[in-house]
């Protein structure tokens, strides 16, 4: 099962939904998520790509609200 972070990033990537990435130093990056892994996010703006380390990211805000559906964990019977 995909975690919430991966589901969010995958959704904005697939939908080409612009995001604002706020870094821990206060800097803002705007653009489209082109790819990601466990440690990094590739963002593209005006034809230029940047590799951003996730440990430097504070917040990622999409320009529009999104809905991510995740299957609920099966309840254990006692």
Residue pairs with C-beta under 8 A, 6 or more apart in sequence:
1 70
1 71
2 10
2 70
4 68
4 70
6 36
7 68
7 70
8 60
8 66
8 68
9 33
9 36
9 41
9 60
10 36
11 17
11 66
11 68
12 19
12 32
12 33
12 60
12 62
12 66
13 32
13 33
13 34
13 35
13 36
15 66
16 32
17 32
17 62
17 63
17 64
17 66
18 30
18 31
18 32
18 62
18 63
19 30
19 31
19 32
19 33
19 43
19 60
19 61
19 62
19 63
20 28
20 29
20 30
20 60
20 61
20 63
21 28
21 29
21 30
21 41
21 43
21 52
21 57
21 59
21 60
22 28
22 57
22 58
22 59
22 60
22 61
23 29
23 52
23 56
23 57
23 58
24 56
24 57
24 58
25 56
29 43
29 45
29 50
29 52
30 45
31 43
31 44
31 45
31 46
31 50
32 43
32 44
32 45
33 41
33 42
33 43
34 42
34 43
34 44
34 49
35 41
35 42
36 42
38 54
39 53
39 54
39 55
40 51
40 52
40 53
40 54
41 51
41 52
41 54
41 57
41 60
42 49
42 50
42 51
42 52
43 49
43 50
43 52
44 50
